[in-house]
Amino acid sequence: MSTIRQLDETYIAKTYGRFPVTLVSGKGSVAKDEAGNEYIDMGAGIGVNVFGYSDDTWKEAVIAQLDTIQHTSNLYYTGPCAKLAEALCTRTGLKKVFYCNSGAEANECAIKAARRYGQTHKGEDWYTIITLKDSFHGRTLSTLAATGQDAFHQLFTPLTPGFVHAEANNIESVKELLKTHHVCAVMIECVQGEGGVNALSKDFVQELVSLAQEKDFLIIDDEVQTGNGRTGSLYAYMQYDFLPDIVTTAKGLGGGLPIGVTMLGEKVQDIFKPGDNGSTFGGNPAVCAGALSNLTRLDDAMMAEVNAKAAWIRRELSGAKGVASVSGLGLMIGIEPVNAKASDIAAKCLMKGVLVLTAKGNKVRLLPALNIPMADLEKAIAVLKEVMAEE
């Protein structure tokens, strides 16, 4: 066992089931371990490294900011913080942003905003938020409660009250909960990532939008994993033809440095006053400089590239030996094996130099860098097909 693995197992809490590999470097979509073995990374740090490892453009933006001001408190203004907010609002049509450090924190802020909206517009008991079964919204007590998977509700009770769960793609399930609860918001993921890489139907989302207008509740769109070009549009909701009241994002926007963003629409743009929320590192100048660089590159040409690669992957995998189904949207792809365990497939791909992820429902999950070279992509998919055909 390597020294690094010994230190990890001795001193780090056992919250992760790690693969037996120590990654020490990477460039583009290829990582290296301490023995010099190379791996084509089809997970991108769970959707974080949108332009791969050690991306030169992103690095230059971050380093340039580090040479000026690497951090200051939110008592003062900084350029990257303001410019990124302008770019996000201009690109989405949303009105204001709150910065934090992770997707869970961004969702916590969204929950606060929705509950404040319910209180001010309907009354103090209008605080319930409907989420969908098989959703995943984070690991804080509140976002665990919001997550629509029983497995996440077992160990840390009592969780934050005020969350109920409807069936995905079943508007009648939502309507039934509206009859029995004072609902301020419905929170969705357009593609449920951790829950199985399943895209919501457009009909369901449109019915939900109509219901929100009729009943005056907010729609919160969790784009922590689906956002920042992952699904073939800047944000996945753009493919569903509506503008959410609140959008949360993280992961790929930071490109490797921690950031979370809660984007607030017209109904809630002024819901917070000074002191209502805060974050020591939220809006960090170096992180925001890198995020702004990433956002600038997520243009129409990049989205066309994402969609072309996604279509190619689906053609290669659909109907392939050992593949039962392919789900997802853009370069957020779930593959259901015919018989094998997804965890076994991931382990065998690792041995053959390809890193893949898994998801609920016995799915192999792919979240490669958006700019992964076709040569690397072809090699990785060939290995995945070979492994799945063996099962």
C-alpha positions in Angstrom: 0.0 0.0 0.0 1.3 3.5 -0.9 2.2 6.0 1.7 -0.6 8.3 0.5 -3.2 5.5 0.9 -1.9 4.6 4.4 -2.1 8.3 5.5 -5.6 8.5 4.0 -6.9 5.4 5.7 -5.3 6.4 9.0 -6.4 10.0 9.2 -9.4 10.6 6.9 -13.0 9.8 8.0 -14.4 6.8 6.3 -17.0 8.6 4.3 -15.9 7.5 0.9 -15.5 4.1 -0.8 -12.4 4.9 -2.8 -11.0 3.0 -5.8 -7.5 1.6 -5.1 -5.8 4.3 -7.2 -3.9 7.4 -6.2 -4.1 10.1 -8.9 -1.1 12.4 -9.0 -1.5 14.4 -12.2 -3.6 15.0 -15.2 -4.0 16.9 -18.5 -7.1 17.2 -20.5 -9.1 14.0 -20.1 -6.2 11.8 -19.0 -5.1 11.2 -15.4 -2.0 9.5 -14.1 -1.5 7.5 -11.0 1.7 7.3 -8.8 2.9 4.3 -10.9 2.6 6.2 -14.1 -0.5 4.4 -15.4 -2.9 6.5 -17.5 -6.7 6.6 -17.2 -9.2 8.2 -19.5 -11.5 10.0 -17.1 -15.2 9.7 -18.0 -16.3 11.2 -14.7 -14.5 14.5 -14.6 -14.6 14.8 -10.8 -18.3 14.0 -10.9 -19.0 16.6 -13.5 -16.6 19.3 -12.2 -13.7 19.4 -14.6 -15.7 20.7 -17.6 -12.6 21.4 -19.6 -10.5 18.5 -18.1 -7.5 18.5 -15.9 -5.1 21.4 -15.7 -6.9 23.4 -18.4 -4.6 26.2 -19.5 -7.2 28.9 -20.1 -8.9 28.3 -16.7 -5.5 28.2 -14.9 -4.4 31.5 -16.5 -7.6 33.2 -15.3 -7.2 31.9 -11.7 -3.5 32.6 -11.5 -3.9 36.2 -12.8 -6.4 36.8 -10.0 -4.2 35.2 -7.4 -1.5 37.7 -8.3 -3.8 40.6 -7.3 -6.3 39.6 -4.5 -6.9 36.0 -3.7 -9.6 36.6 -1.1 -11.4 39.4 0.8 -14.5 39.4 2.8 -18.0 40.2 1.4 -17.8 43.6 3.2 -16.1 44.8 0.1 -16.7 44.8 -3.7 -14.5 42.8 -6.1 -14.5 42.7 -9.9 -14.7 38.9 -10.6 -17.6 38.5 -8.2 -19.6 41.3 -9.9 -18.7 40.3 -13.5 -19.6 36.7 -13.0 -23.0 37.7 -11.5 -23.6 40.0 -14.5 -22.7 37.2 -17.0 -24.9 34.6 -15.2 -27.9 36.9 -15.1 -27.4 38.1 -18.7 -27.1 34.5 -20.0 -30.2 33.2 -18.0 -32.6 36.1 -17.6 -32.5 35.6 -13.8 -32.0 38.8 -11.7 -29.7 38.3 -8.7 -27.2 35.8 -7.4 -26.0 34.5 -4.1 -22.5 32.9 -3.9 -21.5 30.1 -1.6 -19.2 27.1 -1.9 -21.1 24.0 -3.0 -24.3 22.7 -4.5 -25.8 21.8 -1.1 -25.2 25.3 0.2 -26.8 26.7 -3.0 -29.8 24.5 -2.4 -30.0 25.6 1.2 -30.1 29.2 0.0 -32.9 28.3 -2.4 -34.9 26.7 0.4 -34.5 29.8 2.5 -35.6 32.0 -0.3 -38.7 29.8 -1.1 -39.7 29.7 2.6 -39.3 33.4 2.9 -41.5 33.9 -0.2 -44.2 31.6 1.3 -44.2 33.5 4.6 -44.4 37.0 3.0 -47.0 36.1 0.3 -49.2 33.5 2.0 -48.5 33.2 5.7 -46.1 31.7 8.2 -47.3 28.1 7.7 -46.6 28.1 3.9 -43.2 26.6 4.1 -43.5 23.0 2.6 -41.4 22.2 -0.4 -42.3 19.3 -2.7 -39.3 17.4 -4.2 -39.3 14.3 -6.4 -38.7 10.8 -5.5 -35.2 9.6 -6.6 -33.9 13.2 -6.4 -30.7 14.2 -4.8 -30.1 17.7 -3.4 -27.2 17.5 -1.0 -25.9 16.2 2.3 -26.7 18.9 4.8 -29.7 18.1 7.1 -32.1 20.2 5.1 -30.9 19.0 1.7 -30.9 15.4 2.9 -34.6 16.0 3.9 -35.2 17.4 0.4 -33.6 14.4 -1.3 -36.3 12.0 -2.4 -34.5 8.8 -1.5 -35.3 6.8 1.7 -31.7 5.6 1.9 -30.5 9.1 2.8 -33.1 9.5 5.5 -32.0 6.8 7.9 -28.9 7.9 9.8 -29.2 11.5 10.8 -32.8 11.9 12.1 -34.6 14.1 12.9 -34.1 15.8 9.5 -35.4 19.3 8.8 -39.2 19.1 8.5 -41.2 20.6 5.7 -40.4 18.4 2.7 -42.6 15.9 0.9 -41.9 13.9 -2.2 -43.9 13.4 -5.3 -43.5 10.8 -8.1 -41.4 12.1 -11.0 -43.3 12.6 -14.2 -46.6 12.2 -12.4 -48.4 15.6 -12.1 -51.3 14.0 -10.2 -48.9 13.0 -7.4 -47.9 16.7 -7.2 -51.6 17.8 -7.1 -52.4 15.4 -4.3 -49.6 16.9 -2.1 -50.8 20.4 -2.9 -54.2 19.4 -1.4 -52.8 18.5 1.9 -49.8 20.7 2.4 -49.1 24.5 2.4 -46.6 24.5 -0.4 -44.2 27.4 -1.2 -42.1 25.7 -3.9 -41.4 22.6 -5.9 -37.8 21.6 -6.4 -36.7 19.6 -9.4 -33.7 18.3 -11.3 -34.4 18.2 -15.1 -32.2 15.1 -15.1 -31.9 13.2 -11.8 -28.2 12.4 -11.7 -27.5 10.5 -8.5 -31.0 9.0 -8.7 -30.4 7.2 -12.0 -29.6 9.7 -14.7 -33.2 10.0 -15.7 -34.5 13.0 -17.6 -37.9 14.5 -16.6 -40.5 14.5 -19.4 -41.2 17.8 -21.0 -44.9 17.3 -20.6 -44.5 16.9 -16.8 -42.4 20.0 -16.5 -44.8 22.1 -18.6 -47.7 20.9 -16.5 -45.7 21.8 -13.4 -45.1 25.3 -14.7 -48.8 25.8 -15.4 -49.7 24.5 -11.9 -47.2 26.9 -10.3 -48.8 29.8 -12.1 -52.2 28.7 -11.0 -51.4 28.0 -7.3 -48.6 30.6 -6.8 -45.7 28.5 -5.8 -42.1 28.8 -6.9 -40.2 26.3 -9.1 -36.6 25.7 -7.9 -34.4 24.1 -10.5 -31.4 22.2 -9.1 -28.7 22.5 -11.8 -25.8 21.5 -9.6 -24.9 18.6 -11.9 -27.0 19.3 -15.1 -25.8 22.9 -15.4 -22.9 24.7 -17.2 -23.1 22.9 -20.5 -23.4 19.4 -19.2 -26.7 18.5 -20.9 -26.1 20.3 -24.2 -27.4 23.7 -23.2 -26.0 26.2 -20.7 -28.6 25.0 -18.2 -30.9 22.0 -18.7 -34.1 24.0 -18.1 -33.5 25.8 -21.4 -34.4 22.6 -23.2 -37.7 22.6 -21.3 -38.9 26.0 -22.5 -39.4 27.8 -19.1 -37.6 30.1 -16.7 -37.5 28.8 -13.1 -38.0 31.2 -10.2 -34.7 30.0 -8.6 -31.8 28.1 -10.2 -28.9 26.5 -8.2 -25.6 25.5 -9.7 -22.1 24.5 -8.7 -19.7 21.7 -9.9 -18.8 22.5 -13.5 -19.0 26.3 -13.1 -15.9 26.3 -10.8 -14.0 23.8 -13.0 -12.1 22.4 -10.0 -12.4 25.2 -7.4 -15.4 25.2 -5.0 -18.3 27.4 -5.9 -22.1 27.4 -5.4 -24.5 29.9 -6.9 -28.2 30.5 -6.2 -29.7 32.5 -9.0 -32.9 34.4 -8.1 -35.7 35.3 -10.5 -38.0 38.2 -10.5 -40.3 37.0 -7.7 -37.5 36.6 -5.2 -34.8 38.9 -6.4 -35.2 41.1 -3.4 -36.2 38.5 -0.9 -32.9 38.8 1.1 -31.8 41.8 3.1 -28.3 42.4 4.6 -27.7 39.8 7.3 -30.3 37.3 6.0 -27.6 35.0 4.5 -23.9 34.9 4.1 -20.8 32.9 3.3 -17.1 33.6 4.2 -15.8 32.2 0.9 -18.8 32.8 -1.3 -17.8 35.0 -4.2 -14.1 34.4 -3.7 -12.3 36.4 -6.4 -10.0 33.7 -7.6 -12.8 31.1 -7.9 -15.1 33.6 -9.6 -12.3 34.6 -12.1 -12.0 30.9 -13.1 -15.8 30.5 -13.2 -16.2 33.5 -15.5 -13.5 32.1 -17.8 -15.4 28.8 -18.0 -18.8 30.4 -18.5 -17.4 32.5 -21.4 -16.3 29.4 -23.2 -19.7 27.7 -22.9 -20.9 29.1 -26.1 -23.1 27.8 -29.0 -20.1 26.1 -30.6 -19.3 24.2 -27.4 -22.9 23.2 -27.0 -23.0 21.9 -30.5 -19.8 19.9 -29.7 -21.4 18.4 -26.6 -24.5 17.4 -28.4 -22.6 15.8 -31.3 -20.5 13.7 -28.8 -23.6 12.8 -26.9 -25.3 11.6 -30.0 -22.3 9.5 -31.0 -22.1 7.9 -27.6 -25.7 6.9 -27.7 -25.4 5.4 -31.2 -22.4 3.4 -30.0 -24.1 2.1 -26.8 -27.7 1.7 -27.8 -28.3 -2.0 -28.6 -24.7 -2.9 -27.8 -24.1 -6.3 -26.2 -24.7 -6.2 -22.4 -26.5 -2.8 -22.6 -30.1 -2.8 -21.5 -30.8 0.9 -21.9 -29.2 4.4 -22.2 -30.6 7.4 -20.4 -29.8 11.0 -19.7 -29.3 14.2 -21.6 -26.2 15.6 -23.4 -23.0 14.4 -21.8 -24.8 13.2 -18.7 -25.4 9.6 -19.6 -26.6 6.6 -17.7 -26.1 3.0 -19.0 -28.1 0.1 -17.5 -26.4 -3.3 -17.8 -28.3 -6.4 -18.9 -27.1 -8.5 -16.0 -23.9 -7.2 -14.4 -23.5 -4.9 -11.4 -22.6 -1.4 -12.3 -20.0 -1.4 -9.6 -18.3 -4.4 -11.1 -18.2 -2.7 -14.5 -16.6 0.4 -13.0 -14.0 -1.7 -11.3 -13.1 -3.6 -14.6 -13.0 -0.4 -16.6 -10.6 1.0 -14.0 -8.3 -2.0 -14.6 -8.4 -1.3 -18.3 -7.6 2.4 -17.9 -11.0 4.1 -18.0 -12.7 5.9 -15.0 -16.5 5.7 -14.9 -19.1 6.5 -12.3 -22.2 4.7 -11.0 -25.7 5.9 -10.1 -28.9 4.5 -8.5 -30.8 1.9 -10.4 -27.6 -0.1 -11.2 -26.5 2.5 -13.7 -23.0 3.2 -15.1 -22.8 7.0 -15.3 -20.7 9.0 -17.7 -19.9 12.7 -17.1 -16.8 13.3 -19.3 -15.1 16.7 -19.8 -17.2 18.6 -22.4 -14.1 19.1 -24.6 -12.9 15.5 -24.4 -11.0 14.7 -27.6 -12.7 12.2 -29.9 -9.7 9.9 -29.8 -10.0 9.6 -26.0 -13.7 9.3 -26.2 -13.5 6.5 -28.7 -11.0 4.6 -26.7 -13.0 4.9 -23.5 -16.3 3.8 -25.1 -14.6 0.9 -26.8 -13.3 -0.3 -23.4 -16.8 0.2 -21.8 -18.4 -1.8 -24.6 -15.8 -4.6 -24.2 -16.4 -4.8 -20.4 -20.2 -4.7 -20.7 -20.1 -7.4 -23.4 -18.2 -9.7 -21.1 -20.9 -9.6 -18.4 
